[in-house]
């Protein structure tokens, strides 16, 4: 089930509040709003953040950041035919919830066509578990200092 991030406090998805808080921190760091996000609640849980920009390497294609509970963050371009997105790079790392500043550096590297950041193959950072496991993992992440613009 795909849904926007606006939710009620009684939402049945056990990890939605923690994921919402994390995505709010990331979108704040990117200087965009949560209205740019959608979340797919199916396993593996995933999120899509639409970006209002194009990358120099793909000037005719819309760009999005993707997140899922197995691979973490990636960047993708939209196709012209409405088919699946084309993932162009994965952030990688040791956690599916890195600090928002790491996501902003990843996006900056994509803008600069810097291939030293990220990787082409999908990392398996963790195995999708229960929604309660995801909730615990997202809630246990260290709080990061607020992003200053």
Phi, psi and omega in degrees: 000127178257138181211155172290173184275001177282123186218164175263160181293341179266021182299136184287346181283116186295337184257001188295321180295317179292320178293318177302314180297317180295312180295329175296319178295318181293313181294327175297317179296328179274357181061040173230169183263162178296343178295348177277357186254147165228154180233136173258118186278350179292163179273130356285142177297139182215164179221155181230130176239113177285134178251143181263059181200171176235154177264145181305325181286343182223065189294342182258012185232138174290153184241147176219152169261137179242149176223141168214162188286356178257311186260348184077224187266146172211166175244142182220157175247149178280149174268162179280342185262001180081010177286185179303154176296156176253112179286127181255340181194144174251143177290316183077197180111196185250357182220150176279350182233065178290164179302146179307327179297330178290325177291321179294323176294322177300313179295320178298320178295322177296317178298323181273001183056038181270106184277004178280344180256130179086190184209160182274331182266147182287123176282151171253098184279326177203167174266138178301130179243210178281164177295328177294322176298316179297318178301314179298316181297314182292324179286335182278347182299150180289137175290138181257154177297148180299147178283130178257131179254000000 
